[in-house]
């Protein structure tokens, strides 16, 4: 099936049923705030490392339902120890830079391009993108960022400079926002998030929640 091409002057996406088996839906377009917000409300996200922009909508979708968060005994001990301080929106640039630059197993580069950094920084200034920071003293030890629309959080990336820092940030975020969220979109499977309770749901079930709560 040919991929749908999005002209930069058209604010549109194809039906999700047109996605390839791996979730790739369309190419092209831009990263203007209006398009990004439409994408998230449509169950779509950008993920690419060079132009053109690639737009994805996997089926099934990997998510965490806040009530299903799993916290191991070791992580509870770490959270109680006071080793880390967790903050919200205290250093968005530092978090996105950490996500962009920290090496990852099996990856030789990053998909967080300069265009992506600029785009999500704009969303942050508009009040849509948020960051969670994990501090060890004055050092940013880890964190995560994503887009919050209504009662849905669309996670984009996380990083750690110290063991368990991103887990501490994620767990504290979920516990803090538990009553304000129906769903946390993790996009694609990772063992890291699976250990915290994330699981697959169908794209149809995912969109049912997004259409009702991502306003």
C-alpha positions, 0 to 999 in steps of 0.5 A: 500500500503506498504511503500517504504524503502530507503536504506542508500546507494541509493540516490533515492525516489519513485514516488510521486504517491506512497504516502499515503493519509496523504502524507507519501511516504517513510521511511529510508535513511539518512539526507546527503545534497545530499539526502535532496537537492534531496528531496526538488527538488522532492517535498519531505521533512523529518518529524519524531521524531525517526528513521527511517526517514519518508519522506512526500509529501502531496497533496494538498500542503500548500504554500504562493505565495509571491504576496498573502501575507496578512498583518493586520493593527495591524501587519503593526503598529508593523512593523513600530513601530521599536519594532523588528529588523529583520536580515538574517543568523545572528544566524542560530544556535539560530533560529534552537534551538529556533524552537527545544525547544519552546513548542507548543500547542498540542505537547509534544515533537519536531521533530527537532532531533539532527540529523535534527539540524546537517543536516540543519546546514550543509546545512546552511554552504553550502549556502542552508539553511537560517534563519530569526531572529527577535530581541528585543534589544539583545534578539532573540524573534523569527524567522524561517529557511528553504531551498532556492533553486533557486526561491523556499523557503522551510520553515521548522519551526518558533518560537516565544518567544514574541507575533508576533515575528515569524510573523514579521520575516516571513512578512519581509522575504517575502517582502524582497525576494518577487521579488526573489521567486515564491513560499514559501512551508509551507508544512502543514496547520497552522492557523498562516500561513493561516492568512498571505495568505498561501493556498492549491494548488495541488501537481501537481501545486506545482511540476510544480513550483518546477521543473521549479524554484528550481534549 
